[in-house]
Amino acid sequence: MANKEEVARFCRTQLYKDIELALHNLLTKKRDAISPPHHRPLNTTTLPSVGRPTDMEFKICQRDHPDGEACADRVCFIPNASARKYMLGFMADPRQNRSLDGLEPVAYCLVRKYGSNIPSKDIEAFSSIVRMLFLDLRYADRQNWDPEVHGVLDWKHLPFETWVKEFMTEIHRVRWKRDMKEYL
């Protein structure tokens, strides 16, 4: 388990910024997915906070949102605000989740890719934070389940390789785009 100082250092890294942007991108893609031309029923999702199946459909609000505020007349989905709110909440209180041994090498490898910007003493702690974050995105409990993040990602029933590959691919895409901007 990482201590508060390690969490604070992690929040200032490029890795953290790339993970947050990757989460934002995934939320946007999954919510903005092209729907079939025919009318389809709403997705039925069980919300832990409600305790029963609930019909919900998310669409990205196209209105201007000053300072990330939602519209007064409805609850809006603002992908960047959802990703930032989730990441800040998680970093303020990293949750111990069930263990998934296959995730340790993935988290360690991701942190090592950013190794030139991360002090060697922090690599293990940062790997632990990344692993806990990945686990929380998949296995959120009733208190921490966020419909705008966990409900949209819907990774709970996907095979390990599928959801890890999806998130890692998006993180690598964010890094690649940032690197291309720097070099071009």
ZAMARGU-4260 file (C-alpha; in steps of 0.2 Angstrom, whole numbers, plus 5000, padded with zeros to 4 digits):
<rodrens>
0) 5000/5000/5000 | 5007/5017/4995 | 5008/5031/5008 | 5001/5049/5006 | 5018/5056/5000
5) 5020/5042/4987 | 5002/5045/4981 | 5006/5064/4980 | 5022/5061/4970 | 5012/5049/4958
10) 4999/5063/4955 | 5012/5074/4948 | 5019/5062/4935 | 5016/5061/4917 | 5010/5043/4919
15) 4996/5049/4930 | 4991/5063/4917 | 4992/5050/4903 | 4981/5038/4913 | 4968/5051/4917
20) 4967/5056/4899 | 4966/5038/4893 | 4951/5036/4905 | 4943/5051/4898 | 4946/5045/4880
25) 4938/5028/4884 | 4923/5036/4893 | 4921/5047/4878 | 4922/5033/4865 | 4911/5021/4875
30) 4898/5034/4878 | 4899/5041/4860 | 4898/5024/4852 | 4889/5024/4835 | 4872/5016/4838
35) 4863/5006/4826 | 4850/5015/4814 | 4835/5006/4822 | 4828/5011/4839 | 4835/5000/4852
40) 4830/4998/4870 | 4840/5007/4883 | 4854/4997/4892 | 4848/4989/4908 | 4861/4991/4921
45) 4861/4986/4939 | 4866/5001/4949 | 4873/4996/4966 | 4866/5013/4974 | 4849/5009/4968
50) 4849/4990/4970 | 4839/4985/4956 | 4840/4985/4937 | 4839/5002/4929 | 4837/5008/4911
55) 4850/5021/4907 | 4858/5029/4892 | 4872/5041/4892 | 4875/5054/4879 | 4888/5067/4878
60) 4881/5085/4882 | 4886/5096/4868 | 4882/5112/4877 | 4896/5124/4884 | 4900/5120/4902
65) 4910/5134/4911 | 4922/5127/4924 | 4916/5109/4921 | 4898/5113/4928 | 4884/5103/4922
70) 4868/5111/4915 | 4855/5118/4927 | 4841/5109/4918 | 4848/5091/4918 | 4862/5080/4923
75) 4876/5081/4910 | 4890/5069/4906 | 4906/5078/4904 | 4919/5065/4900 | 4934/5075/4907
80) 4925/5080/4923 | 4920/5061/4926 | 4938/5055/4923 | 4945/5069/4934 | 4933/5067/4948
85) 4936/5048/4948 | 4955/5049/4948 | 4955/5063/4961 | 4943/5053/4972 | 4953/5037/4970
90) 4970/5046/4973 | 4963/5053/4989 | 4958/5036/4996 | 4966/5022/4986 | 4956/5006/4989
95) 4963/4989/4993 | 4954/4977/4981 | 4955/4959/4978 | 4971/4953/4971 | 4974/4949/4953
100) 4992/4942/4951 | 4992/4944/4932 | 4990/4963/4935 | 5007/4965/4944 | 5018/4963/4929
105) 5007/4974/4918 | 5007/4988/4931 | 5026/4986/4933 | 5029/4986/4915 | 5018/5002/4912
110) 5028/5011/4926 | 5044/5006/4919 | 5040/5013/4902 | 5039/5030/4911 | 5055/5025/4921
115) 5066/5039/4915 | 5054/5052/4923 | 5051/5042/4939 | 5064/5040/4953 | 5069/5021/4955
120) 5063/5022/4974 | 5045/5026/4968 | 5044/5012/4954 | 5037/4999/4966 | 5025/5011/4975
125) 5019/5018/4959 | 5016/5000/4952 | 5006/4996/4967 | 4995/5012/4964 | 4992/5008/4946
130) 4988/4990/4950 | 4975/4996/4963 | 4968/5008/4951 | 4966/4995/4937 | 4957/4984/4950
135) 4946/4997/4956 | 4940/5001/4938 | 4935/4983/4936 | 4930/4978/4954 | 4922/4993/4962
140) 4912/4990/4978 | 4894/4997/4981 | 4901/5013/4990 | 4914/5017/4976 | 4904/5012/4961
145) 4902/5027/4949 | 4889/5025/4935 | 4898/5038/4924 | 4914/5028/4925 | 4911/5010/4930
150) 4894/5009/4922 | 4901/5015/4906 | 4917/5005/4905 | 4907/4989/4910 | 4922/4979/4912
155) 4916/4968/4926 | 4911/4953/4916 | 4925/4954/4902 | 4940/4943/4902 | 4956/4949/4911
160) 4965/4951/4894 | 4951/4961/4886 | 4949/4975/4898 | 4968/4977/4902 | 4972/4977/4884
165) 4959/4990/4881 | 4965/5002/4894 | 4984/4999/4891 | 4981/5002/4872 | 4972/5019/4876
170) 4986/5024/4888 | 4999/5020/4875 | 4989/5030/4862 | 4989/5045/4873 | 5008/5044/4876
175) 5011/5041/4858 | 5001/5056/4853 | 5010/5067/4866 | 5027/5061/4860 | 5022/5065/4842
180) 5017/5083/4846 | 5034/5085/4855 | 5044/5079/4840 | 5034/5087/4826
</rodrens>
